[in-house]
Amino acid sequence: MNVLFEIAGLACAGLIIVREFTWKLKKKPFNCELCMAFWMGVLYFHSVEGVLYSFVAAIGATILNRYV
């Protein structure tokens, strides 16, 4: 249950960072919500399972961006 909150938090944080700082983030790995949430998740979890959690966070950020 705790991991779900961490994944949701990373998805929301990635989305907020990209929406607010898009004009500063011109580099490719950080200019879309999917990439930002993925790399934030990799840096946060830093394990083999963390890569899978990062994928889920990235997809969650994309869904939040499109439908919310």
C-alpha atoms as a printed R data frame, in Angstrom:
   type eleno elety resid chain resno      x      y       z
1  ATOM     1    CA   MET     A     1  0.000  0.000   0.000
2  ATOM     2    CA   ASN     A     2  2.853  2.348   0.794
3  ATOM     3    CA   VAL     A     3  4.410  1.742  -2.627
4  ATOM     4    CA   LEU     A     4  1.164  2.753  -4.323
5  ATOM     5    CA   PHE     A     5  1.268  6.126  -2.576
6  ATOM     6    CA   GLU     A     6  4.893  6.582  -3.596
7  ATOM     7    CA   ILE     A     7  4.089  5.739  -7.221
8  ATOM     8    CA   ALA     A     8  1.125  8.129  -7.251
9  ATOM     9    CA   GLY     A     9  3.263 10.832  -5.662
10 ATOM    10    CA   LEU     A    10  5.989 10.421  -8.261
11 ATOM    11    CA   ALA     A    11  3.433 10.562 -11.074
12 ATOM    12    CA   CYS     A    12  1.932 13.767  -9.690
13 ATOM    13    CA   ALA     A    13  5.340 15.329  -8.984
14 ATOM    14    CA   GLY     A    14  6.580 14.544 -12.487
15 ATOM    15    CA   LEU     A    15  3.474 16.065 -14.011
16 ATOM    16    CA   ILE     A    16  3.648 19.219 -11.893
17 ATOM    17    CA   ILE     A    17  7.350 19.744 -12.585
18 ATOM    18    CA   VAL     A    18  6.881 19.393 -16.332
19 ATOM    19    CA   ARG     A    19  3.836 21.674 -16.396
20 ATOM    20    CA   GLU     A    20  5.500 24.418 -14.361
21 ATOM    21    CA   PHE     A    21  9.068 24.274 -15.658
22 ATOM    22    CA   THR     A    22  8.633 23.216 -19.282
23 ATOM    23    CA   TRP     A    23 10.128 26.458 -20.552
24 ATOM    24    CA   LYS     A    24 13.375 25.716 -18.658
25 ATOM    25    CA   LEU     A    25 13.568 21.993 -19.416
26 ATOM    26    CA   LYS     A    26 14.613 21.880 -23.051
27 ATOM    27    CA   LYS     A    27 16.546 18.599 -22.796
28 ATOM    28    CA   LYS     A    28 14.820 15.465 -24.106
29 ATOM    29    CA   PRO     A    29 14.752 13.224 -21.043
30 ATOM    30    CA   PHE     A    30 13.014 15.902 -18.994
31 ATOM    31    CA   ASN     A    31 10.596 17.721 -21.279
32 ATOM    32    CA   CYS     A    32  7.628 15.321 -21.148
33 ATOM    33    CA   GLU     A    33  5.748 13.977 -18.155
34 ATOM    34    CA   LEU     A    34  6.384 10.353 -19.081
35 ATOM    35    CA   CYS     A    35 10.156 10.762 -19.171
36 ATOM    36    CA   MET     A    36 10.299 12.978 -16.081
37 ATOM    37    CA   ALA     A    37  8.233 10.586 -13.948
38 ATOM    38    CA   PHE     A    38 10.272  7.622 -15.153
39 ATOM    39    CA   TRP     A    39 13.655  9.160 -14.327
40 ATOM    40    CA   MET     A    40 12.416 10.496 -11.006
41 ATOM    41    CA   GLY     A    41 11.217  6.985 -10.178
42 ATOM    42    CA   VAL     A    42 14.519  5.403 -11.183
43 ATOM    43    CA   LEU     A    43 16.420  7.849  -8.995
44 ATOM    44    CA   TYR     A    44 13.984  7.440  -6.098
45 ATOM    45    CA   PHE     A    45 13.603  3.646  -6.014
46 ATOM    46    CA   HIS     A    46 17.058  2.661  -7.454
47 ATOM    47    CA   SER     A    47 16.472 -1.094  -7.585
48 ATOM    48    CA   VAL     A    48 15.296 -3.709 -10.081
49 ATOM    49    CA   GLU     A    49 11.753 -3.491  -8.726
50 ATOM    50    CA   GLY     A    50 12.105  0.275  -8.803
51 ATOM    51    CA   VAL     A    51 12.376  0.220 -12.578
52 ATOM    52    CA   LEU     A    52  8.993 -1.504 -12.752
53 ATOM    53    CA   TYR     A    53  7.548  1.011 -10.291
54 ATOM    54    CA   SER     A    54  8.991  3.783 -12.445
55 ATOM    55    CA   PHE     A    55  7.166  2.439 -15.496
56 ATOM    56    CA   VAL     A    56  3.890  2.501 -13.573
57 ATOM    57    CA   ALA     A    57  4.556  6.044 -12.329
58 ATOM    58    CA   ALA     A    58  5.339  7.198 -15.868
59 ATOM    59    CA   ILE     A    59  2.127  5.737 -17.262
60 ATOM    60    CA   GLY     A    60  0.207  7.266 -14.352
61 ATOM    61    CA   ALA     A    61  1.674 10.695 -15.137
62 ATOM    62    CA   THR     A    62  0.647 10.362 -18.775
63 ATOM    63    CA   ILE     A    63 -2.889  9.359 -17.835
64 ATOM    64    CA   LEU     A    64 -3.120 12.284 -15.419
65 ATOM    65    CA   ASN     A    65 -1.910 14.668 -18.101
66 ATOM    66    CA   ARG     A    66 -4.409 13.501 -20.694
67 ATOM    67    CA   TYR     A    67 -7.540 13.026 -18.611
68 ATOM    68    CA   VAL     A    68 -7.269 15.440 -15.677
